[in-house]
Amino acid sequence: MLRNFMMMVFLFLTSVAYAQTAPSLSQIEKYTGLHKAANENDLATIAKLISNSADLEARDGSQRTPIHVAAFASNDEALIALAKAGANMNALEDGVYDVVTIAAVANDPELMSVALKHGNRADLVTSVYDGTALIAAAHLGHAEVVRRLIKAGAPLDHINNLNWTALIEAVVLGDGGPNHVAIVKALVDAGADIPIGDRDGVTPLAHAEGRGYKEIADLIRGSQN
């Protein structure tokens, strides 16, 4: 069982590193039109191109639209301009990421809030592991992102194809430190389903106790009283 669990962790971490891929320098150098303007946060050019009916959904070689490029560059203004022009805020690139999940992984809560305000959903199934932005942020210890996603209505108990919820990932892929403690608190306070276990039936509480994460275990145990 332990060997299978560790293999799943390895595959998951490897996949996350692969799937969340920003435009490379060589790709950026080849960008034209809205992709180039989005990467450079060139609002004047974005406005001009949009007025000339530029394709808001054009894709680069990695299936990124201009909104993905703006997100990877953390260009809030470009993202807003594209969104107001009608860009599909829920588009997925070839790593199966939307803008909200890109921002969640990058620990960019302000960009994420901008995307949510302009129509990006908080409940999209993203990544090759059929996860969510909330699961990704919980895993990575991005507490403020988690809090904002919860407020935006992200599904608390979505189970990815490893049979992990955001709460399980905050424990099994976290370090037990302050950020992951804050995330567990936010999830249990919001009403996350505590007893949901992994595919072996091991619950978040059992995982926390097994790792010696006393503060997290106490939070989970206290929420069940």
WOFENJO-V720871 format. One record per backbone hydrogen bond with DSSP energy under -0.5 kcal/mol. NH is the residue of the N-H (numbers start at 1). CO is the residue of the C=O. E is the energy in kcal/mol with one decimal. If there is no record, write none. Layout:
BEGIN
NH&CO&E + NH&CO&E
END
This chain:
BEGIN
5&1&-2.4 + 6&2&-2.8 + 7&3&-2.0 + 8&4&-2.1 + 9&5&-2.3 + 10&6&-2.4 + 11&7&-2.6 + 12&8&-2.5 + 13&9&-2.7 + 14&10&-2.4 + 15&11&-2.3 + 16&12&-2.5 + 17&13&-2.1 + 18&14&-1.8 + 19&15&-3.6 + 20&16&-2.1 + 21&19&-1.6 + 22&20&-0.6 + 28&24&-2.8 + 29&25&-2.3 + 30&26&-0.8 + 30&27&-0.9 + 31&27&-0.7 + 31&28&-1.1 + 35&32&-1.0 + 36&32&-1.3 + 37&33&-2.4 + 38&34&-2.8 + 39&35&-2.1 + 40&36&-1.8 + 41&37&-0.6 + 41&38&-0.7 + 42&37&-2.5 + 43&41&-1.3 + 46&42&-2.2 + 47&43&-2.6 + 48&44&-2.3 + 49&45&-2.9 + 50&46&-2.5 + 51&47&-2.2 + 52&48&-1.1 + 53&50&-1.9 + 54&49&-2.3 + 56&54&-0.8 + 58&55&-1.3 + 60&64&-1.7 + 63&60&-2.1 + 66&56&-0.5 + 68&65&-0.7 + 69&65&-1.8 + 70&66&-2.6 + 71&67&-2.1 + 72&68&-2.8 + 73&69&-1.8 + 74&71&-1.4 + 75&70&-2.9 + 76&74&-1.0 + 79&75&-2.1 + 80&76&-2.5 + 81&77&-2.4 + 82&78&-2.4 + 83&79&-2.6 + 84&80&-2.8 + 85&81&-1.1 + 86&83&-1.5 + 87&82&-2.4 + 89&87&-0.9 + 91&88&-1.3 + 93&97&-2.0 + 94&62&-2.2 + 96&93&-2.3 + 99&89&-0.5 + 102&98&-2.2 + 103&99&-2.8 + 104&100&-2.3 + 105&101&-2.5 + 106&102&-1.9 + 107&104&-1.0 + 108&103&-2.7 + 112&108&-2.2 + 113&109&-2.5 + 114&110&-2.0 + 115&111&-2.4 + 116&112&-2.6 + 117&113&-2.4 + 118&114&-1.5 + 119&116&-1.5 + 120&115&-2.6 + 126&124&-0.6 + 126&131&-2.2 + 127&96&-3.4 + 130&127&-1.7 + 131&126&-2.4 + 136&132&-2.1 + 137&133&-2.6 + 138&134&-2.4 + 139&135&-2.3 + 140&136&-2.0 + 141&137&-1.0 + 142&137&-2.3 + 143&141&-1.4 + 146&142&-2.2 + 147&143&-2.5 + 148&144&-2.3 + 149&145&-2.5 + 150&146&-2.5 + 151&147&-2.1 + 152&148&-1.7 + 153&150&-1.5 + 154&149&-2.6 + 158&155&-0.6 + 160&158&-0.5 + 160&164&-2.4 + 161&129&-2.2 + 163&160&-2.2 + 166&156&-0.6 + 169&165&-2.4 + 170&166&-2.2 + 171&167&-1.1 + 171&168&-0.6 + 172&168&-3.3 + 173&169&-2.1 + 181&177&-2.4 + 182&178&-2.5 + 183&179&-1.9 + 184&180&-2.5 + 185&181&-2.5 + 186&182&-2.4 + 187&183&-2.5 + 188&184&-2.8 + 189&185&-2.7 + 190&186&-1.5 + 191&187&-0.5 + 191&188&-0.8 + 192&187&-2.4 + 194&192&-1.1 + 196&193&-1.1 + 198&202&-2.1 + 199&162&-0.6 + 201&198&-2.4 + 204&194&-0.7 + 204&196&-0.5 + 207&203&-2.4 + 208&204&-2.6 + 209&205&-2.7 + 210&206&-2.4 + 211&207&-1.4 + 212&208&-0.5 + 212&209&-0.9 + 213&208&-2.5 + 214&212&-1.7 + 217&213&-2.8 + 218&214&-2.9 + 219&215&-2.0 + 220&216&-2.5 + 221&217&-2.9 + 222&218&-2.7 + 223&219&-1.6 + 224&220&-0.7 + 224&221&-1.0 + 225&222&-1.0
END
